[in-house]
Amino acid sequence: MTNDGGLMQDRTAQLETEFINEYLVRFGHDPEVVRRSDDPKMRTLLREATLHASGQLATVAARARLLEDMQHGNTGNLRRPRR
């Protein structure tokens, strides 16, 4: 029996880092420079990027649960969108 929990945490951490980097680059910043900076504006930017990453990870997790439910036929809680 293997412990996939550590692997999943590593992948989640990597994905979080990618979302943070993506956010920082989108606003014209080098992620490594932002991380090393003591400038309060850069610290605020890094917090904003972290919040963005958290939201993105929540979206990924929700989609994964939805796909898993669909694969196992557990679609009873799904409703059709209103027209």
C-alpha positions in Angstrom: 0.0 0.0 0.0 1.4 3.4 -1.0 0.8 6.8 0.6 -0.4 9.0 -2.2 -1.2 11.8 0.3 2.4 13.2 0.2 2.4 13.1 -3.6 -0.9 14.9 -3.8 0.3 17.6 -1.4 3.5 18.0 -3.5 1.4 18.4 -6.7 -1.0 20.8 -4.9 2.0 22.9 -3.7 3.4 22.9 -7.2 0.1 24.0 -8.7 -0.2 26.7 -6.0 3.2 28.1 -6.9 2.3 28.1 -10.6 -0.9 30.0 -9.9 1.1 32.6 -7.8 3.8 32.9 -10.5 1.1 33.3 -13.2 -0.5 36.1 -11.2 2.7 38.0 -10.6 3.9 37.7 -14.2 0.5 38.9 -15.5 1.1 42.1 -13.6 4.6 42.5 -14.9 6.6 41.2 -11.9 9.3 38.6 -11.6 8.1 36.1 -9.0 11.5 35.5 -7.5 12.1 39.3 -7.1 8.7 39.7 -5.4 9.4 36.8 -3.0 12.8 38.3 -2.0 11.5 41.8 -1.6 10.9 43.5 1.7 9.0 46.3 0.0 5.5 46.5 1.6 3.9 46.9 -1.8 5.6 43.7 -3.0 4.4 41.9 0.2 0.9 43.0 -0.5 1.2 41.9 -4.1 2.4 38.5 -3.0 -0.6 38.2 -0.6 -2.9 39.1 -3.4 -1.3 36.4 -5.6 -1.6 33.9 -2.8 -5.4 34.7 -2.5 -5.7 34.3 -6.2 -4.0 30.9 -6.1 -6.2 29.8 -3.2 -9.3 30.6 -5.3 -7.9 28.8 -8.3 -7.1 25.7 -6.2 -10.6 25.7 -4.8 -12.0 25.7 -8.4 -9.7 22.8 -9.4 -10.8 20.8 -6.3 -14.5 21.5 -7.0 -14.1 20.4 -10.7 -12.3 17.3 -9.6 -15.1 16.4 -7.2 -17.7 17.0 -9.9 -15.8 14.8 -12.4 -15.4 12.1 -9.8 -19.1 12.2 -9.0 -20.0 12.1 -12.7 -17.7 9.1 -13.3 -19.3 7.2 -10.4 -22.9 8.1 -11.5 -23.5 10.3 -8.5 -25.2 13.1 -10.4 -28.3 13.3 -8.2 -27.3 16.6 -6.8 -26.7 18.2 -10.2 -29.4 20.4 -11.6 -29.8 21.5 -15.1 -29.1 25.2 -15.7 -32.2 27.4 -16.0 -33.0 28.7 -19.5 
